[in-house]
Amino acid sequence: MPTVYEHSIKALDGEPFDLSGLNGKVTLVVNVASKCGLTPQYSGLEELHAQFNSRGFTVLGVPCNQFGGQEPGTSEEIATFCSTTYGATFPLTEKIEVNGDGRHPLYHALVEHADTEGHAGDIRWNFEKFLVNAEGAVVGRFSPQTTPESPELVSAIEAALS
């Protein structure tokens, strides 16, 4: 089974994004949306990125419009929104599908991992989070309601970095 870092995806600007460039880093992969009640989590994601980036950590935002049409914007609109509203500096990918027949191969690899409540399979909503270790294996899955600053997520990141 390929690691998460062996999949290909495009960056938000349409250029190839080399996930293999994340090999050796701990990554939090999050399906994001600009018009969701959970959108303020962008602030916490940016704080995590800033706090742990020097230790080999990054957040990878993956825009998705499959939940209530809450990411309707173009790539340019998404990029502007994230940078001006939340000061997001972490990488963002192209807008993809995370569920259904059009599910991106990256998410095929992610959704097999169960969260602490035993949920595996389809993404439930925007801002579901997957923690990927430096070797590209999923080591944690967190529900959309788990905030970036939650002790369970922060301790999982710290454990993956040690």
N, C-alpha and C positions, 0 to 999 in steps of 0.2 A: 504494500500500500504506500503510495507516495506521501511524503510529508506535506504539510501545509505550504512550506516554502518552495515546493516543486511545481506549484500551479502557476499559470500565467493569468494576468489581468492587466487592464489598462489603468493608467492614472486618470484622474479627473479631467485633465487636459487632453485626453485621447492618446497620449504617448504610451508606449509599453512601460509597465511598472514591473520591475524585476523583483519578484517576491524572494528569489534566492539571495538578494541583497540583504534580506532580513535574517538570513541564516547566521546564527551566533547571537542574535538578539532575542529577548523575550518580548512578545507582541500581544497586545490586547486588540482583537479584531471585533469591531462593533458595527452593526448595521444601523446607520444614522438617518435622520429625517429632519428637515427644517421647520416643519409645521405641526409638530407633535407636542402633546403635553409634556413629554419627557425631553424635549429639545434642550432645556436648560442644562441637561447633563453634559453638553458640550463644554461648559465651564470646568466641570470636574474632570473630564477627560483631558482637557488641556493642562490642568494642574498636575494630573498624574504624569502626563508626558514630560512636563517641565521638571517635576520632582525626581523622576527616575531615569530620564534620558541619558544622563552622564554615566549611568551604571549599565547601559546596554538594553534599555527598554524603549519601546515606542507604542503608540496607539496607531491603529490603522482604521480609518473611518471608511465605511462602505455604504454609500448612499443607496437607498432602496425606496421605491414608491409603491410597494405591494400592500401596505397597511393603511387603509383609509385615504389613499392618494396624498399622503403627507410629505412627499418629496417630489413635487411637480416640476421643480425648476430645471433649467438647463444647467449644463456643467458650469458655465460662467456665473450664473445666478447662485448656484450652490457655493462655489468658491468665494464669491464676494460676501455672501451671507455669513459663512463660517469665519472668514478672516475679520470682517468688520464688526460683526455682532459678538463673537466669542473670542476673537484673537487666536483662532486655531492655527497652530503651526505644524501639527502632525499631518502625515500624508493622508490623502483622500483618493479613493479609486473612482473609476467610472461607476455610474449608476447601474446596478444589476438586479436580477431577481434572486431571492434567497430561498424561495419555496416553489413547488410545482414543477411542471415539465421544463420550464426555462431556467431552473435552478443552476446557478453558476457552479462549475466544478470545484471552486474553492469552498463553497458552502456544502457540497456533497461530502467533502472531507471533514468539515466542522460539525455538522449536525448529528453525526453518529455518536458523539460524546454526550453523555448524560450529565445533567446538573446534579446538585446535592439532593434534590427532591426526586431524582430518577427520571426526569424528562429528557428524552432524546428525540431526535427527529425534527419535524418542522419548527422553524422559527416562530415564536408566538407573537412578537410585536417588535416595533422599532426599539433599538438600544439593547438588544440581547448581546451579551458579551462572551467572547471566547478567549481564554488565556492560552497562549502557545509558547512552549519553552524554546530555548535557544536551538534545539535540534529540529524544531518544526512539528513537534507532537502537541496535540491539545491536552492540556493538563487541568483545565477548569472551564466550566460553563456557568454563566450567571444570568439570572432572569432580567428582563428589562427594568423591573422595579429596583434592582440592586444598583444603588448609586455608586459612581466612581469613588467616592470617599468612604464607602462602607468598609468597616474593619475586616470583613471576610474577604473582600476583593483586594484591599491593600496588603493584607497578610499573605494572600496567595501570590501576589506579585513579588513581594519581598522574598518569599520562599523560593520562587522560580529564579530569582536573581542570585540566590546564594549558592 
